[in-house]
């Protein structure tokens, strides 16, 4: 879905400390954490310790339901959240 708004998903994987440690921080602008699938795989505060750039916590179940229902407003809302995280001075 994000690709249709011009975003590039450049790295995806099971989110754990090893995955976070393997990311080259300068190569990525934003980390999207799935509240349903990723949170249980992370140790407490791992994202804060290992990632020092913007983080978006996403509910993949809500995303799936919105896509299935054909709700275009949901995609725009998600894109707006990402843009605000990447450039907070230009909402």
C-alpha positions, 0 to 999 in steps of 0.5 A, spaced: 500 500 500 505 504 501 508 503 495 502 506 491 504 513 495 511 513 492 514 510 498 520 505 498 520 499 502 527 497 503 528 492 508 523 488 512 523 482 516 522 479 523 523 485 528 528 483 533 534 485 536 538 482 531 534 485 525 535 492 528 542 491 529 543 489 522 540 495 519 545 501 517 541 507 520 543 512 515 540 508 510 533 508 513 528 514 515 523 510 518 521 504 522 514 501 522 513 496 528 507 492 527 503 492 534 500 485 533 506 481 530 513 485 532 512 487 539 512 480 542 518 479 538 522 485 541 525 485 548 523 491 552 525 498 550 529 494 544 527 499 539 529 505 543 536 503 544 537 500 537 534 505 533 534 513 533 530 515 528 522 516 527 518 510 529 511 508 527 507 503 531 502 500 526 496 495 527 496 491 521 490 488 523 486 495 522 490 496 515 488 489 513 481 490 514 481 497 511 484 495 505 479 489 504 473 494 505 477 499 500 477 505 505 482 510 501 482 515 507 485 510 511 491 510 506 491 517 506 491 517 514 497 513 514 501 517 509 500 523 513 502 520 519 509 518 516 510 524 513 509 528 519 514 523 523 519 524 517 518 532 517 515 534 523 516 542 521 511 541 515 505 537 517 
